Amino acid sequence: MEDVLPVAVIGAGPQGLAAAAHLAERSVPVVVLEAGSSPAAAVAEWGHVRLFSEWPELIDAAGARLLDGSGWQAPTTGYPTGAQWIERYLAPLAVALGDRVRFGARVTGVSRLGRDRLVDAGRGDQPFTLHVSPAQGEEYRLQARAVIDASGTWSTPNPAGADGLPAIGEAASADLLSYRIPDFRDRAGFAGKHTVVIGSGHSAVTAVLALARMARRDPSTTVTWALRRAAVGNTFGGGDADELPARGALGIKAKEHVDAGLVSLVTGFRVERVTRDGERPVLVAEDGRTLTADRVVVLTGFRPDLSFLSELRLELDPTLQAPVRIAAEVDPNVHSCGSVAATGAADLAQPEPDFYLVGAKSYGRAPTFLALTGYEQVRSVAAEIAGDREAARRVELVLPDTGVCGGAGLFEASGASLGGACCAPPVLQIGRAPASV
């Protein structure tokens, strides 16, 4: 049966498509299940933002090899936006993979055929079953010999509440809050208004810089940057010492805008409650301070959606919700995205045989993920599934010291560009090797 059933990849983002390319290169049947209507649907939601990583750091080797025969030309220089990443690489790769990729196919559950998580007998001999809810038609069940979950974390942003739970009243005021980097080319929504940005990562910095430019042109536009931490600390990043110059420039410019008074920086603001003053949200901190705004942009990171994996046997770190074997290596309290180690199939394997978490989801709540790290993960996992143990164990990635990088992987370019994650994006860190959204 294993020779007939495909490997199921959940998610047609950068890592999901790369996993499919590696498996196809090894002649392993594969099907990619993507909830969105197009490839890299999550990236498309921040398509207006520019990454801080250059093109060579955003293209997987197997994906490039698959595309080489189609007349595709690999971009070699420059920092693409999310939309350009899709247009010039991810969408062509999805086309090259052909009918291996199914769009509008949301996975609602993963289990073993005839076995819930309690049953031991014959468990490992049974194929996986994936319940799929298509955009059109009836729900169906797909069997697979192995499953690679590359669904990311984009669909589950962290709330404004400082305790990890939605603040009291946050859900009721959700129409007044945004959990994504807005497209600031739509100036009407922000010009002449007061916007509060909550968060300390690169996604938050990206939003703050765009708003500061508006404030420079129109003094009636005001910006408040609310940090949970009591001191600024490493909020402005690695500066000139950052080996990703674009990312270092991001923090330098943010500090300049704060020093110039274009942005009001508030520290130690831990949101406990959200109320409404008419159509204006009011943020109430644990210490009683309040911030009243016209718009609130919550950029506090993302977390993995584990709800559809409830019937699988997983071993996750209790703090990060990442596979236990990599948790210590990706802990943002210890590591930056440049100091985390490369991870492979052995690190990502779960007690459920032949099931792997990869990409941003494999880092759980840690924002230290980079895209090339994910490409190395799926290369190793594909080799393991194909039975090439030596290649699976081999490390083909060297991580540079890229300085401080918590939060997102987005870069706001200077000048007229809208600029800009990934991770983590997004709050997903996308980028330079090691790499994210």
ChimeraX attribute file (.defattr): number of C-alpha atoms within 10 A of each C-alpha:
attribute: neighborCount
match mode: 1-to-1
recipient: residues
	/A:1	10
	/A:2	12
	/A:3	8
	/A:4	10
	/A:5	18
	/A:6	21
	/A:7	26
	/A:8	26
	/A:9	26
	/A:10	26
	/A:11	29
	/A:12	30
	/A:13	28
	/A:14	33
	/A:15	32
	/A:16	29
	/A:17	30
	/A:18	29
	/A:19	32
	/A:20	31
	/A:21	30
	/A:22	26
	/A:23	24
	/A:24	19
	/A:25	15
	/A:26	14
	/A:27	10
	/A:28	18
	/A:29	18
	/A:30	25
	/A:31	22
	/A:32	29
	/A:33	26
	/A:34	27
	/A:35	25
	/A:36	19
	/A:37	12
	/A:38	18
	/A:39	27
	/A:40	27
	/A:41	19
	/A:42	24
	/A:43	24
	/A:44	19
	/A:45	17
	/A:46	23
	/A:47	20
	/A:48	22
	/A:49	32
	/A:50	25
	/A:51	33
	/A:52	31
	/A:53	30
	/A:54	18
	/A:55	19
	/A:56	18
	/A:57	19
	/A:58	26
	/A:59	21
	/A:60	24
	/A:61	17
	/A:62	20
	/A:63	26
	/A:64	17
	/A:65	14
	/A:66	18
	/A:67	21
	/A:68	12
	/A:69	10
	/A:70	10
	/A:71	7
	/A:72	15
	/A:73	12
	/A:74	14
	/A:75	16
	/A:76	11
	/A:77	10
	/A:78	12
	/A:79	23
	/A:80	24
	/A:81	27
	/A:82	25
	/A:83	19
	/A:84	17
	/A:85	23
	/A:86	23
	/A:87	14
	/A:88	15
	/A:89	22
	/A:90	24
	/A:91	21
	/A:92	18
	/A:93	23
	/A:94	27
	/A:95	13
	/A:96	17
	/A:97	20
	/A:98	10
	/A:99	12
	/A:100	21
	/A:101	23
	/A:102	21
	/A:103	20
	/A:104	16
	/A:105	23
	/A:106	20
	/A:107	23
	/A:108	14
	/A:109	18
	/A:110	22
	/A:111	22
	/A:112	21
	/A:113	15
	/A:114	12
	/A:115	19
	/A:116	15
	/A:117	14
	/A:118	10
	/A:119	10
	/A:120	9
	/A:121	9
	/A:122	9
	/A:123	18
	/A:124	13
	/A:125	13
	/A:126	18
	/A:127	22
	/A:128	27
	/A:129	22
	/A:130	25
	/A:131	19
	/A:132	21
	/A:133	18
	/A:134	19
	/A:135	14
	/A:136	8
	/A:137	7
	/A:138	8
	/A:139	14
	/A:140	13
	/A:141	13
	/A:142	16
	/A:143	20
	/A:144	24
	/A:145	23
	/A:146	21
	/A:147	26
	/A:148	24
	/A:149	21
	/A:150	29
	/A:151	27
	/A:152	31
	/A:153	30
	/A:154	27
	/A:155	12
	/A:156	13
	/A:157	19
	/A:158	22
	/A:159	21
	/A:160	28
	/A:161	22
	/A:162	18
	/A:163	11
	/A:164	10
	/A:165	12
	/A:166	17
	/A:167	21
	/A:168	16
	/A:169	15
	/A:170	23
	/A:171	13
	/A:172	11
	/A:173	16
	/A:174	13
	/A:175	10
	/A:176	18
	/A:177	17
	/A:178	14
	/A:179	21
	/A:180	21
	/A:181	26
	/A:182	18
	/A:183	16
	/A:184	18
	/A:185	12
	/A:186	9
	/A:187	11
	/A:188	9
	/A:189	14
	/A:190	20
	/A:191	19
	/A:192	16
	/A:193	18
	/A:194	21
	/A:195	23
	/A:196	27
	/A:197	28
	/A:198	27
	/A:199	23
	/A:200	25
	/A:201	32
	/A:202	37
	/A:203	34
	/A:204	28
	/A:205	31
	/A:206	27
	/A:207	26
	/A:208	27
	/A:209	28
	/A:210	22
	/A:211	25
	/A:212	23
	/A:213	16
	/A:214	21
	/A:215	23
	/A:216	16
	/A:217	10
	/A:218	13
	/A:219	13
	/A:220	13
	/A:221	19
	/A:222	24
	/A:223	26
	/A:224	22
	/A:225	22
	/A:226	22
	/A:227	23
	/A:228	18
	/A:229	15
	/A:230	11
	/A:231	11
	/A:232	14
	/A:233	9
	/A:234	14
	/A:235	22
	/A:236	23
	/A:237	25
	/A:238	21
	/A:239	21
	/A:240	15
	/A:241	13
	/A:242	19
	/A:243	17
	/A:244	23
	/A:245	15
	/A:246	22
	/A:247	30
	/A:248	23
	/A:249	22
	/A:250	25
	/A:251	25
	/A:252	15
	/A:253	17
	/A:254	22
	/A:255	20
	/A:256	14
	/A:257	18
	/A:258	18
	/A:259	12
	/A:260	12
	/A:261	15
	/A:262	23
	/A:263	24
	/A:264	16
	/A:265	17
	/A:266	17
	/A:267	14
	/A:268	15
	/A:269	23
	/A:270	24
	/A:271	28
	/A:272	21
	/A:273	20
	/A:274	24
	/A:275	17
	/A:276	16
	/A:277	10
	/A:278	7
	/A:279	12
	/A:280	16
	/A:281	23
	/A:282	21
	/A:283	27
	/A:284	20
	/A:285	20
	/A:286	15
	/A:287	11
	/A:288	12
	/A:289	11
	/A:290	15
	/A:291	19
	/A:292	18
	/A:293	22
	/A:294	19
	/A:295	21
	/A:296	24
	/A:297	22
	/A:298	23
	/A:299	28
	/A:300	27
	/A:301	32
	/A:302	30
	/A:303	23
	/A:304	22
	/A:305	17
	/A:306	14
	/A:307	10
	/A:308	14
	/A:309	16
	/A:310	13
	/A:311	16
	/A:312	22
	/A:313	16
	/A:314	21
	/A:315	16
	/A:316	17
	/A:317	16
	/A:318	10
	/A:319	12
	/A:320	20
	/A:321	20
	/A:322	28
	/A:323	24
	/A:324	20
	/A:325	17
	/A:326	21
	/A:327	21
	/A:328	17
	/A:329	18
	/A:330	27
	/A:331	21
	/A:332	21
	/A:333	9
	/A:334	10
	/A:335	19
	/A:336	21
	/A:337	33
	/A:338	24
	/A:339	18
	/A:340	24
	/A:341	18
	/A:342	22
	/A:343	24
	/A:344	27
	/A:345	25
	/A:346	17
	/A:347	18
	/A:348	21
	/A:349	20
	/A:350	20
	/A:351	11
	/A:352	18
	/A:353	16
	/A:354	20
	/A:355	24
	/A:356	26
	/A:357	27
	/A:358	32
	/A:359	33
	/A:360	36
	/A:361	26
	/A:362	30
	/A:363	28
	/A:364	29
	/A:365	26
	/A:366	31
	/A:367	35
	/A:368	33
	/A:369	39
	/A:370	33
	/A:371	31
	/A:372	29
	/A:373	29
	/A:374	32
	/A:375	32
	/A:376	28
	/A:377	30
	/A:378	32
	/A:379	27
	/A:380	28
	/A:381	33
	/A:382	27
	/A:383	21
	/A:384	19
	/A:385	20
	/A:386	16
	/A:387	11
	/A:388	14
	/A:389	15
	/A:390	10
	/A:391	16
	/A:392	23
	/A:393	17
	/A:394	12
	/A:395	15
	/A:396	13
	/A:397	16
	/A:398	13
	/A:399	17
	/A:400	15
	/A:401	17
	/A:402	21
	/A:403	21
	/A:404	24
	/A:405	27
	/A:406	28
	/A:407	33
	/A:408	34
	/A:409	37
	/A:410	40
	/A:411	32
	/A:412	29
	/A:413	22
	/A:414	15
	/A:415	8
	/A:416	7
	/A:417	14
	/A:418	19
	/A:419	23
	/A:420	32
	/A:421	35
	/A:422	33
	/A:423	34
	/A:424	33
	/A:425	36
	/A:426	35
	/A:427	37
	/A:428	37
	/A:429	34
	/A:430	36
	/A:431	33
	/A:432	26
	/A:433	26
	/A:434	27
	/A:435	29
	/A:436	37
	/A:437	33
